């Protein structure tokens, strides 16, 4: 992702306009520690959670018809299933949700309690539990941290077995605020012309090496480590006279009752973005549907973003591995940010507004970046809180590969405009909690990270470099990779001593 409320101001000056290029630091640069779910106490830096105590779930959701999910239909053994039925009331900015989780226990031990990541509960009065059931059994749930709740008193679920949980809750969507120098942009919620449902449903987090991979929100960067899951989603839009167009992580169909139904397998998450004002354009790349959603005053930019995304999709499918979805959607964000999700990404409206008709700008550049996240985040996941360079540096360097292949005369421009202008410094392998401000984080993780991959490529040669990336994409597809997983594959492709290079960029190697 890219925090573009700062980048846009930088872009304006480079294009000769009148705003300041120096990205503003956050006023509150206190570091947020990484902790386990048993000890996390750090509150969110951007929102205040409502105060809630332990809740015994006895209430039932509001009335309505019943749908029968086919949670076992995917055939993906060892993958949890999520059935999500949303009743969206756009004019009231509320959503009533029935969620059924068929969870597969691969943790190595029986479980009578489970954590739930509930990002929507971070917003004041934004999340209301109605009931939590295991079969016919009503369960107790209590808050652990600002974004993690714990289900208690479950019937034991042994290793290798599944259990089905049914959750009912209500979302009160927050209004997306204007850009701020003291908080990162908010994606979840609504504006006058857009509703974004991202990180909106509770989910059971990833489990690896004996622990749940959950982290507190940071002042910048991403903190979630999404498990691979199958999704069935049903959306009803109620009590609205407007015609809503829907962008989603997968293509949907409208049934005879007017409900929209979606399905997506082996995915990191499922997101929806709705607007009555979307214009839509699409193309096809190797039988993959690429769809661009943009606002009517940005038609040329919407078409350019579609072209760049299609080009990047075709290139990365050749360089890394085939794209694993039938569709990729790109959505003009009604906020100043760019953000990746599985099968869909947002591109800041600021990039559309700045588009000058050429590929020499952030619209094209970040379209290539966010498309690369479908590989480095989607297909191959990593711990975004502890090792953000593993996806962000790779995606930034993928921009360089994009220009190298489609606009070779602009590669030198890209290095100056995107990287070298900022004179980046710092270790690239810190967590999101360890950098003293957004600029330090961006300069090290994104920009120094791109320099690392360039120096590495020069050191081992193109054949070894791209062979290692292909092996990384294929061997860790569907898994959560670590930095050593990638570095060991790179070492295996060369007889050169990489230690001096690693000591130059990685604090963990410099201290050895």
NUMAR-959438 format. One record per residue (C-alpha): residue number from 1; residue in three letters; x, y, z. Coordinates in nm, 4 decimals, padded with zeros to 6 digits. Layout:
% residues N
NUM:Ala:X:Y:Z;
...
//
This chain:
% residues 512
1:Unk:00.0000:00.0000:00.0000;
2:Unk:00.0966:00.3657:-00.0219;
3:Unk:00.0036:00.6466:00.2149;
4:Unk:-00.0761:00.8892:-00.0628;
5:Unk:-00.2014:01.1922:00.1294;
6:Unk:00.1643:01.2798:00.1638;
7:Unk:00.2715:01.1492:-00.1769;
8:Unk:00.0165:01.3669:-00.3551;
9:Unk:00.1635:01.6788:-00.2012;
10:Unk:00.5057:01.5586:-00.3090;
11:Unk:00.3752:01.4949:-00.6599;
12:Unk:00.2295:01.8413:-00.6905;
13:Unk:00.5623:02.0116:-00.6278;
14:Unk:00.7492:01.7819:-00.8651;
15:Unk:00.4961:01.8725:-01.1322;
16:Unk:00.5659:02.2420:-01.0682;
17:Unk:00.2650:02.3272:-00.8524;
18:Unk:00.2712:02.5151:-00.5283;
19:Unk:00.2483:02.2689:-00.2396;
20:Unk:00.5304:02.1549:-00.0121;
21:Unk:00.7098:01.8371:-00.1081;
22:Unk:00.8284:01.7495:00.2399;
23:Unk:00.5928:01.4919:00.3836;
24:Unk:00.4608:01.5942:00.7223;
25:Unk:00.5453:01.3746:01.0154;
26:Unk:00.2743:01.2516:01.2419;
27:Unk:00.2513:01.4594:01.5572;
28:Unk:00.2387:01.1474:01.7700;
29:Unk:00.5411:00.9383:01.6863;
30:Unk:00.5381:00.7235:01.9991;
31:Unk:00.6272:00.3672:01.9138;
32:Unk:00.3688:00.0937:01.9449;
33:Unk:00.5073:-00.2366:02.0752;
34:Unk:00.4384:-00.5719:01.9151;
35:Unk:00.2790:-00.8024:02.1699;
36:Unk:00.0880:-01.1260:02.2018;
37:Unk:-00.2876:-01.1331:02.2378;
38:Unk:-00.2577:-01.2049:02.6087;
39:Unk:-00.0671:-00.8851:02.6821;
40:Unk:-00.1727:-00.6309:02.4171;
41:Unk:-00.3015:-00.3162:02.5814;
42:Unk:-00.2075:-00.0502:02.3253;
43:Unk:-00.5107:00.1434:02.2072;
44:Unk:-00.5563:00.2435:01.8447;
45:Unk:-00.3752:00.5619:01.7450;
46:Unk:-00.6574:00.6718:01.5165;
47:Unk:-00.9820:00.5634:01.6803;
48:Unk:-01.1067:00.5061:02.0308;
49:Unk:-01.2739:00.1722:02.1048;
50:Unk:-01.6018:00.1724:02.2891;
51:Unk:-01.5899:00.0394:02.6403;
52:Unk:-01.7383:-00.3079:02.6587;
53:Unk:-01.7212:-00.5815:02.9153;
54:Unk:-01.7654:-00.9540:02.8759;
55:Unk:-02.0895:-01.0340:02.6948;
56:Unk:-02.2876:-01.3542:02.7313;
57:Unk:-02.4454:-01.3980:02.3906;
58:Unk:-02.8164:-01.4571:02.4239;
59:Unk:-02.9718:-01.2059:02.1834;
60:Unk:-03.0934:-01.2963:01.8380;
61:Unk:-03.0571:-01.0849:01.5247;
62:Unk:-03.3360:-00.8943:01.3640;
63:Unk:-03.5785:-01.0843:01.1482;
64:Unk:-03.5376:-01.1932:00.7910;
65:Unk:-03.5188:-01.4944:00.5667;
66:Unk:-03.2658:-01.7716:00.6168;
67:Unk:-03.0014:-01.8745:00.3661;
68:Unk:-02.8224:-02.2062:00.3740;
69:Unk:-02.4473:-02.1736:00.3142;
70:Unk:-02.2547:-02.4434:00.1313;
71:Unk:-01.9443:-02.4087:00.3420;
72:Unk:-01.8053:-02.7492:00.2508;
73:Unk:-01.8370:-02.6981:-00.1237;
74:Unk:-01.4866:-02.5754:-00.1988;
75:Unk:-01.3009:-02.9002:-00.1385;
76:Unk:-01.0013:-02.7107:00.0029;
77:Unk:-00.8942:-02.9321:00.2892;
78:Unk:-00.7448:-02.7520:00.5844;
79:Unk:-00.8899:-02.4149:00.4771;
80:Unk:-01.1507:-02.2397:00.6901;
81:Unk:-01.4771:-02.1254:00.5318;
82:Unk:-01.6611:-01.7959:00.5828;
83:Unk:-02.0247:-01.7438:00.4905;
84:Unk:-02.1198:-01.3759:00.5166;
85:Unk:-02.4730:-01.2498:00.4674;
86:Unk:-02.4976:-00.8724:00.4753;
87:Unk:-02.8093:-00.6576:00.4929;
88:Unk:-02.6801:-00.3130:00.4022;
89:Unk:-02.8862:-00.0002:00.4741;
90:Unk:-02.6881:00.2629:00.2812;
91:Unk:-02.8885:00.5664:00.3901;
92:Unk:-02.8563:00.4686:00.7573;
93:Unk:-02.4924:00.3597:00.7182;
94:Unk:-02.5599:00.0344:00.8989;
95:Unk:-02.5071:-00.3317:00.8132;
96:Unk:-02.6628:-00.6332:00.9813;
97:Unk:-02.4526:-00.9441:00.9346;
98:Unk:-02.4926:-01.3154:00.9814;
99:Unk:-02.1533:-01.4822:00.9663;
100:Unk:-02.0847:-01.8535:00.9794;
101:Unk:-01.7305:-01.9766:01.0189;
102:Unk:-01.6295:-02.3341:00.9610;
103:Unk:-01.2908:-02.3305:01.1271;
104:Unk:-01.0306:-02.5992:01.0739;
105:Unk:-00.8014:-02.6560:01.3704;
106:Unk:-00.4436:-02.6784:01.2445;
107:Unk:-00.2849:-02.5361:01.5600;
108:Unk:-00.1489:-02.8648:01.6925;
109:Unk:-00.3594:-02.8672:02.0094;
110:Unk:-00.7258:-02.8857:02.1184;
111:Unk:-00.8960:-02.5465:02.1475;
112:Unk:-01.1719:-02.4391:02.3861;
113:Unk:-01.1090:-02.0681:02.3264;
114:Unk:-01.0439:-01.8795:02.0047;
115:Unk:-00.9330:-01.5235:01.9283;
116:Unk:-01.1292:-01.3160:01.6807;
117:Unk:-00.9787:-01.0191:01.5008;
118:Unk:-01.2548:-00.7541:01.4999;
119:Unk:-01.1149:-00.4452:01.3308;
120:Unk:-01.4568:-00.2796:01.3026;
121:Unk:-01.4772:-00.2702:01.6842;
122:Unk:-01.1983:-00.0098:01.6851;
123:Unk:-01.4472:00.2590:01.5791;
124:Unk:-01.6580:00.4321:01.8463;
125:Unk:-02.0006:00.2667:01.8650;
126:Unk:-01.9129:00.0995:01.5366;
127:Unk:-01.9681:-00.2663:01.6269;
128:Unk:-02.2511:-00.4345:01.8183;
129:Unk:-02.2522:-00.8046:01.8998;
130:Unk:-02.5922:-00.9758:01.8859;
131:Unk:-02.5051:-01.3425:01.9320;
132:Unk:-02.2262:-01.5976:01.9034;
133:Unk:-02.3134:-01.9675:01.8797;
134:Unk:-02.1334:-02.2969:01.8404;
135:Unk:-02.4035:-02.5168:01.6982;
136:Unk:-02.6944:-02.4706:01.9390;
137:Unk:-02.4684:-02.3538:02.2192;
138:Unk:-02.4539:-01.9858:02.3141;
139:Unk:-02.0996:-01.8696:02.3832;
140:Unk:-01.9347:-01.5927:02.5806;
141:Unk:-01.7069:-01.3392:02.4146;
142:Unk:-01.4931:-01.0713:02.5720;
143:Unk:-01.2546:-00.8017:02.4468;
144:Unk:-00.8846:-00.8778:02.4759;
145:Unk:-00.7376:-00.5719:02.3026;
146:Unk:-00.8520:-00.2861:02.0835;
147:Unk:-00.8921:-00.5189:01.7841;
148:Unk:-00.9023:-00.8724:01.9306;
149:Unk:-01.1868:-01.0485:02.1117;
150:Unk:-01.1844:-01.3965:02.2619;
151:Unk:-01.4547:-01.6630:02.2287;
152:Unk:-01.4760:-01.8669:02.5479;
153:Unk:-01.6462:-02.1821:02.6780;
154:Unk:-01.6437:-02.3659:02.3471;
155:Unk:-01.6854:-02.7368:02.3099;
156:Unk:-01.3273:-02.8575:02.2525;
157:Unk:-01.2081:-02.8698:01.8930;
158:Unk:-00.9276:-03.1225:01.8485;
159:Unk:-00.6376:-03.0945:01.6044;
160:Unk:-00.7453:-03.1692:01.2469;
161:Unk:-01.1166:-03.1260:01.3190;
162:Unk:-01.3565:-02.8442:01.2339;
163:Unk:-01.6189:-02.6538:01.4246;
164:Unk:-01.8914:-02.4200:01.3033;
165:Unk:-01.9521:-02.0841:01.4668;
166:Unk:-02.2449:-01.8527:01.3909;
167:Unk:-02.2014:-01.4825:01.4615;
168:Unk:-02.4627:-01.2100:01.4419;
169:Unk:-02.3631:-00.8457:01.4717;
170:Unk:-02.4409:-00.4948:01.3543;
171:Unk:-02.1977:-00.2517:01.1917;
172:Unk:-02.2494:00.1219:01.2292;
173:Unk:-02.0279:00.2530:00.9540;
174:Unk:-01.8056:00.5510:01.0358;
175:Unk:-01.7780:00.8510:00.8107;
176:Unk:-01.4420:00.8645:00.6351;
177:Unk:-01.2769:01.1862:00.7577;
178:Unk:-01.0827:01.4353:00.5451;
179:Unk:-00.7022:01.4052:00.5212;
180:Unk:-00.5137:01.4719:00.8404;
181:Unk:-00.1500:01.5172:00.9391;
182:Unk:-00.2102:01.3427:01.2716;
183:Unk:-00.3753:01.0195:01.1523;
184:Unk:-00.3377:00.7888:00.8578;
185:Unk:-00.6208:00.7824:00.6026;
186:Unk:-00.9279:00.5798:00.6908;
187:Unk:-01.0513:00.3347:00.4288;
188:Unk:-01.3399:00.1633:00.6098;
189:Unk:-01.6693:00.3513:00.6160;
190:Unk:-01.8543:00.5923:00.3901;
191:Unk:-01.8305:00.9236:00.2091;
192:Unk:-02.0991:01.1057:00.0155;
193:Unk:-02.0275:00.8903:-00.2889;
194:Unk:-01.8656:00.5683:-00.1659;
195:Unk:-01.9107:00.2895:00.0916;
196:Unk:-01.6085:00.0708:00.1646;
197:Unk:-01.6395:-00.2548:00.3551;
198:Unk:-01.2801:-00.3530:00.4263;
199:Unk:-01.1687:-00.5515:00.7328;
200:Unk:-01.5340:-00.5472:00.8286;
201:Unk:-01.5992:-00.9023:00.9509;
202:Unk:-01.4499:-01.0862:01.2488;
203:Unk:-01.2047:-01.3610:01.1547;
204:Unk:-00.9915:-01.6196:01.3305;
205:Unk:-00.6299:-01.5125:01.2814;
206:Unk:-00.3411:-01.7066:01.1356;
207:Unk:-00.1534:-01.9477:01.3607;
208:Unk:00.2152:-02.0160:01.3021;
209:Unk:00.5059:-02.1467:01.5084;
210:Unk:00.2943:-02.1932:01.8182;
211:Unk:00.1264:-01.8514:01.8324;
212:Unk:-00.1616:-01.6513:01.6946;
213:Unk:-00.0369:-01.3853:01.4530;
214:Unk:-00.2162:-01.0795:01.5885;
215:Unk:-00.0724:-00.7319:01.6370;
216:Unk:-00.1981:-00.3928:01.7538;
217:Unk:-00.2609:-00.1216:01.4950;
218:Unk:00.0352:00.1031:01.4183;
219:Unk:00.0539:00.4710:01.3303;
220:Unk:00.1464:00.3696:00.9766;
221:Unk:00.1788:00.0458:00.7842;
222:Unk:-00.0366:-00.2659:00.8048;
223:Unk:-00.0618:-00.4918:01.1079;
224:Unk:-00.2825:-00.7833:00.9988;
225:Unk:-00.1709:-01.1316:00.8922;
226:Unk:-00.4627:-01.2836:00.7060;
227:Unk:-00.5227:-01.6599:00.6970;
228:Unk:-00.6105:-01.8311:00.3717;
229:Unk:-00.9882:-01.8936:00.3621;
230:Unk:-01.2836:-01.9659:00.1342;
231:Unk:-01.5651:-01.7105:00.1128;
232:Unk:-01.9331:-01.7124:00.0263;
233:Unk:-02.0872:-01.3653:00.0430;
234:Unk:-02.4488:-01.2577:00.0031;
235:Unk:-02.5310:-00.8860:-00.0101;
236:Unk:-02.8761:-00.7298:00.0200;
237:Unk:-02.9131:-00.3538:-00.0295;
238:Unk:-03.2217:-00.2307:00.1550;
239:Unk:-03.4212:00.0919:00.1946;
240:Unk:-03.2334:00.2866:-00.0718;
241:Unk:-03.3712:00.4546:-00.3823;
242:Unk:-03.0288:00.4872:-00.5436;
243:Unk:-02.8786:00.2385:-00.7867;
244:Unk:-02.5569:00.1088:-00.6314;
245:Unk:-02.2705:-00.0300:-00.8367;
246:Unk:-02.0583:-00.2878:-00.6576;
247:Unk:-01.6870:-00.3547:-00.6790;
248:Unk:-01.5775:-00.6700:-00.4980;
249:Unk:-01.2929:-00.9142:-00.4526;
250:Unk:-01.4695:-01.1468:-00.6970;
251:Unk:-01.7350:-01.1268:-00.9651;
252:Unk:-02.0920:-01.1541:-00.8372;
253:Unk:-02.4336:-01.2547:-00.9606;
254:Unk:-02.7743:-01.1121:-00.8807;
255:Unk:-03.0337:-01.3723:-00.7806;
256:Unk:-03.4102:-01.3697:-00.8315;
257:Unk:-03.4597:-01.2004:-00.4930;
258:Unk:-03.2327:-00.9100:-00.5858;
259:Unk:-02.9464:-01.0297:-00.3685;
260:Unk:-02.5860:-01.0255:-00.4890;
261:Unk:-02.3894:-01.3443:-00.4388;
262:Unk:-02.0116:-01.3853:-00.4512;
263:Unk:-01.7673:-01.6695:-00.4056;
264:Unk:-01.3906:-01.6666:-00.3622;
265:Unk:-01.1606:-01.9527:-00.2691;
266:Unk:-00.8216:-01.9571:-00.0992;
267:Unk:-00.8207:-01.5828:-00.0413;
268:Unk:-00.6757:-01.3545:00.2246;
269:Unk:-00.9911:-01.1474:00.2674;
270:Unk:-01.3082:-01.0288:00.0987;
271:Unk:-01.3894:-00.6616:00.0442;
272:Unk:-01.6710:-00.4619:-00.1117;
273:Unk:-01.6889:-00.1050:-00.2379;
274:Unk:-02.0189:00.0507:-00.3473;
275:Unk:-02.1103:00.3766:-00.5152;
276:Unk:-02.3996:00.5175:-00.7194;
277:Unk:-02.1416:00.7230:-00.9105;
278:Unk:-01.9018:00.4606:-01.0446;
279:Unk:-01.8148:00.4492:-01.4105;
280:Unk:-01.6867:00.1090:-01.5227;
281:Unk:-01.4397:00.0059:-01.7892;
282:Unk:-01.2811:-00.3344:-01.8322;
283:Unk:-01.0445:-00.5425:-02.0370;
284:Unk:-00.9232:-00.9012:-02.0500;
285:Unk:-00.5697:-01.0315:-01.9998;
286:Unk:-00.5121:-01.4038:-02.0567;
287:Unk:-00.8816:-01.4721:-01.9865;
288:Unk:-00.8615:-01.2690:-01.6633;
289:Unk:-01.1169:-00.9919:-01.6317;
290:Unk:-00.9675:-00.6582:-01.5209;
291:Unk:-01.2268:-00.4014:-01.4126;
292:Unk:-01.1723:-00.0318:-01.3413;
293:Unk:-01.4186:00.1594:-01.1202;
294:Unk:-01.3780:00.5363:-01.1248;
295:Unk:-01.5789:00.8543:-01.0838;
296:Unk:-01.7209:01.0275:-01.3886;
297:Unk:-01.4892:01.3293:-01.3714;
298:Unk:-01.1854:01.1020:-01.4089;
299:Unk:-01.2595:00.9010:-01.7219;
300:Unk:-00.9174:00.9381:-01.8849;
301:Unk:-00.7383:00.8548:-01.5615;
302:Unk:-00.9681:00.5574:-01.5044;
303:Unk:-00.8794:00.4212:-01.8464;
304:Unk:-00.5073:00.4801:-01.7841;
305:Unk:-00.5243:00.2994:-01.4485;
306:Unk:-00.6962:00.0087:-01.6223;
307:Unk:-00.4239:-00.0056:-01.8877;
308:Unk:-00.1432:00.0018:-01.6308;
309:Unk:-00.3101:-00.2673:-01.4200;
310:Unk:-00.3603:-00.4930:-01.7213;
311:Unk:00.0002:-00.4439:-01.8279;
312:Unk:00.1293:-00.5172:-01.4786;
313:Unk:-00.0922:-00.8234:-01.4466;
314:Unk:00.0406:-00.9670:-01.7708;
315:Unk:00.4036:-00.8885:-01.6824;
316:Unk:00.3987:-01.0268:-01.3284;
317:Unk:00.2206:-01.3408:-01.4442;
318:Unk:00.5226:-01.4043:-01.6669;
319:Unk:00.7936:-01.2970:-01.4241;
320:Unk:00.6574:-01.4470:-01.0996;
321:Unk:00.3711:-01.6943:-01.1439;
322:Unk:00.0284:-01.7023:-01.3104;
323:Unk:-00.2352:-01.4819:-01.1483;
324:Unk:-00.4644:-01.7105:-00.9506;
325:Unk:-00.7967:-01.5261:-00.9769;
326:Unk:-01.0541:-01.4904:-01.2527;
327:Unk:-01.0824:-01.1155:-01.1909;
328:Unk:-00.8930:-00.8155:-01.0569;
329:Unk:-01.0736:-00.4917:-00.9688;
330:Unk:-00.9209:-00.1475:-00.9213;
331:Unk:-01.1260:00.1190:-00.7490;
332:Unk:-01.0783:00.4948:-00.7351;
333:Unk:-01.0631:00.5683:-00.3645;
334:Unk:-01.2662:00.8596:-00.2309;
335:Unk:-00.9804:00.9213:00.0139;
336:Unk:-00.6087:00.9923:-00.0217;
337:Unk:-00.4628:00.6456:00.0044;
338:Unk:-00.3810:00.3360:-00.1955;
339:Unk:-00.4440:-00.0047:-00.0454;
340:Unk:-00.4276:-00.3671:-00.1535;
341:Unk:-00.6754:-00.6441:-00.0834;
342:Unk:-00.7186:-00.9864:-00.2356;
343:Unk:-00.8665:-00.9478:-00.5838;
344:Unk:-00.9189:-00.5711:-00.5458;
345:Unk:-00.7171:-00.2627:-00.4699;
346:Unk:-00.7870:00.1058:-00.4080;
347:Unk:-00.6020:00.3847:-00.5877;
348:Unk:-00.6108:00.7346:-00.4394;
349:Unk:-00.8406:00.9902:-00.6012;
350:Unk:-00.5447:01.2289:-00.5768;
351:Unk:-00.3570:01.0243:-00.8353;
352:Unk:-00.6551:01.0434:-01.0693;
353:Unk:-00.6817:01.4205:-01.0200;
354:Unk:-00.3091:01.4645:-01.0938;
355:Unk:-00.3042:01.2462:-01.4045;
356:Unk:-00.1438:01.4381:-01.6917;
357:Unk:-00.1979:01.1907:-01.9748;
358:Unk:00.1442:01.0248:-01.9458;
359:Unk:00.2856:00.7277:-01.7514;
360:Unk:00.5195:00.9681:-01.5663;
361:Unk:00.3142:00.9922:-01.2509;
362:Unk:00.1841:00.8188:-00.9444;
363:Unk:-00.1331:00.6926:-01.1113;
364:Unk:00.0642:00.4537:-01.3329;
365:Unk:00.3386:00.3902:-01.0814;
366:Unk:00.1138:00.2931:-00.7905;
367:Unk:-00.1211:00.0939:-01.0142;
368:Unk:00.1833:-00.1234:-01.0903;
369:Unk:00.2714:-00.1336:-00.7192;
370:Unk:-00.0733:-00.2354:-00.5957;
371:Unk:-00.1103:-00.4954:-00.8709;
372:Unk:00.2159:-00.6529:-00.7531;
373:Unk:00.0568:-00.6976:-00.4109;
374:Unk:-00.1643:-00.9671:-00.5636;
375:Unk:00.1566:-01.1751:-00.5561;
376:Unk:00.3462:-01.0227:-00.2635;
377:Unk:00.0693:-01.0209:-00.0008;
378:Unk:-00.2075:-01.2134:-00.1766;
379:Unk:-00.0485:-01.5308:-00.3092;
380:Unk:00.2556:-01.5160:-00.0794;
381:Unk:00.1688:-01.3637:00.2566;
382:Unk:00.4023:-01.2326:00.5232;
383:Unk:00.3772:-01.0797:00.8676;
384:Unk:00.3060:-00.7231:00.7601;
385:Unk:00.3602:-00.5804:01.1078;
386:Unk:00.6958:-00.7403:01.1832;
387:Unk:00.8391:-00.7745:00.8302;
388:Unk:00.6755:-00.5068:00.6136;
389:Unk:00.9706:-00.4940:00.3716;
390:Unk:00.8968:-00.8441:00.2506;
391:Unk:00.5935:-00.7311:00.0541;
392:Unk:00.6357:-00.3524:00.0278;
393:Unk:00.9955:-00.3513:-00.0959;
394:Unk:00.9172:-00.6233:-00.3491;
395:Unk:00.6146:-00.4305:-00.4738;
396:Unk:00.8141:-00.1083:-00.5018;
397:Unk:01.0831:-00.2871:-00.6993;
398:Unk:00.8087:-00.4395:-00.9146;
399:Unk:00.7328:-00.0825:-01.0246;
400:Unk:01.0878:-00.0686:-01.1607;
401:Unk:01.0267:-00.3937:-01.3498;
402:Unk:00.7066:-00.2450:-01.4923;
403:Unk:00.8843:00.0621:-01.6326;
404:Unk:01.1793:-00.1470:-01.7484;
405:Unk:00.9502:-00.3613:-01.9613;
406:Unk:00.6964:-00.1073:-02.0880;
407:Unk:00.8694:00.2316:-02.0680;
408:Unk:01.2459:00.1655:-02.0624;
409:Unk:01.3244:00.5303:-02.1361;
410:Unk:01.1583:00.6209:-01.8036;
411:Unk:01.3586:00.3909:-01.5753;
412:Unk:01.6071:00.6652:-01.4823;
413:Unk:01.3167:00.9018:-01.4219;
414:Unk:01.1528:00.6416:-01.1960;
415:Unk:01.4670:00.5988:-00.9856;
416:Unk:01.4975:00.9743:-00.9322;
417:Unk:01.1316:01.0612:-00.8891;
418:Unk:01.0290:00.7599:-00.6819;
419:Unk:01.3428:00.6761:-00.4836;
420:Unk:01.6616:00.8812:-00.5043;
421:Unk:01.5023:01.2230:-00.4633;
422:Unk:01.4239:01.1356:-00.1007;
423:Unk:01.7778:01.0187:-00.0238;
424:Unk:01.6408:00.7180:00.1642;
425:Unk:01.8241:00.5786:00.4637;
426:Unk:01.7684:00.3303:00.7428;
427:Unk:01.7507:-00.0439:00.8007;
428:Unk:01.4872:-00.2080:00.5856;
429:Unk:01.4048:-00.4954:00.8222;
430:Unk:01.2396:-00.3148:01.1139;
431:Unk:00.8790:-00.3646:01.2218;
432:Unk:00.6123:-00.0995:01.1639;
433:Unk:00.6483:-00.0020:01.5297;
434:Unk:01.0222:00.0733:01.5128;
435:Unk:01.0460:00.3735:01.2794;
436:Unk:01.0406:00.7309:01.4087;
437:Unk:00.7640:00.8602:01.1829;
438:Unk:00.6084:00.7849:00.8486;
439:Unk:00.8903:00.9296:00.6387;
440:Unk:01.1499:00.7120:00.8087;
441:Unk:00.9283:00.4074:00.7551;
442:Unk:00.8634:00.4809:00.3884;
443:Unk:01.2224:00.5725:00.3089;
444:Unk:01.3620:00.2557:00.4633;
445:Unk:01.1004:-00.0087:00.3836;
446:Unk:00.9830:00.1034:00.0382;
447:Unk:01.2715:00.3024:-00.1055;
448:Unk:01.5818:00.1518:00.0537;
449:Unk:01.4059:-00.1799:00.0023;
450:Unk:01.3924:-00.1132:-00.3722;
451:Unk:01.7627:-00.0217:-00.3684;
452:Unk:01.8376:-00.3509:-00.1941;
453:Unk:01.6643:-00.5537:-00.4632;
454:Unk:01.8433:-00.3602:-00.7357;
455:Unk:02.1833:-00.4196:-00.5728;
456:Unk:02.0953:-00.7845:-00.5183;
457:Unk:01.9951:-00.8274:-00.8812;
458:Unk:02.3204:-00.6709:-00.9969;
459:Unk:02.5166:-00.8973:-00.7616;
460:Unk:02.3664:-01.2310:-00.8688;
461:Unk:02.2472:-01.1582:-01.2235;
462:Unk:01.9057:-01.1582:-01.3868;
463:Unk:01.8739:-01.5328:-01.4336;
464:Unk:01.9391:-01.6129:-01.0684;
465:Unk:01.7319:-01.3183:-00.9455;
466:Unk:01.4161:-01.4018:-01.1406;
467:Unk:01.4533:-01.7756:-01.0836;
468:Unk:01.4548:-01.7112:-00.7076;
469:Unk:01.1456:-01.4886:-00.7285;
470:Unk:00.9594:-01.7511:-00.9306;
471:Unk:01.0511:-02.0201:-00.6795;
472:Unk:00.9431:-01.7932:-00.3959;
473:Unk:00.6060:-01.7265:-00.5616;
474:Unk:00.5466:-02.0954:-00.6307;
475:Unk:00.6818:-02.2606:-00.3153;
476:Unk:00.5108:-02.0202:-00.0757;
477:Unk:00.1859:-01.9734:-00.2641;
478:Unk:-00.0896:-01.9840:-00.0029;
479:Unk:00.1573:-01.9696:00.2844;
480:Unk:00.2962:-01.7086:00.5214;
481:Unk:00.6611:-01.6614:00.4301;
482:Unk:00.9432:-01.5297:00.6450;
483:Unk:01.2392:-01.3142:00.5370;
484:Unk:01.4715:-01.6132:00.5588;
485:Unk:01.2468:-01.8084:00.3223;
486:Unk:01.3143:-01.5534:00.0481;
487:Unk:01.6783:-01.4897:00.1365;
488:Unk:01.7604:-01.8608:00.1396;
489:Unk:01.6104:-01.9029:-00.2070;
490:Unk:01.8213:-01.6122:-00.3300;
491:Unk:02.1352:-01.7562:-00.1697;
492:Unk:02.0642:-02.0872:-00.3370;
493:Unk:02.0837:-01.9269:-00.6812;
494:Unk:02.4344:-01.7862:-00.6517;
495:Unk:02.7866:-01.8704:-00.5396;
496:Unk:02.8471:-01.5055:-00.4538;
497:Unk:02.8853:-01.4049:-00.0918;
498:Unk:02.5746:-01.2009:-00.0111;
499:Unk:02.6659:-01.1283:00.3502;
500:Unk:02.8276:-00.7863:00.2845;
501:Unk:02.5153:-00.6755:00.0963;
502:Unk:02.2849:-00.8051:00.3689;
503:Unk:02.4878:-00.6279:00.6377;
504:Unk:02.4437:-00.3047:00.4421;
505:Unk:02.0645:-00.3178:00.4472;
506:Unk:01.9582:-00.5438:00.7369;
507:Unk:02.0071:-00.4615:01.1027;
508:Unk:01.9764:-00.8316:01.1879;
509:Unk:02.2822:-00.9108:00.9737;
510:Unk:02.4817:-00.6009:01.0689;
511:Unk:02.4752:-00.7089:01.4330;
512:Unk:02.6183:-01.0543:01.3571;
//
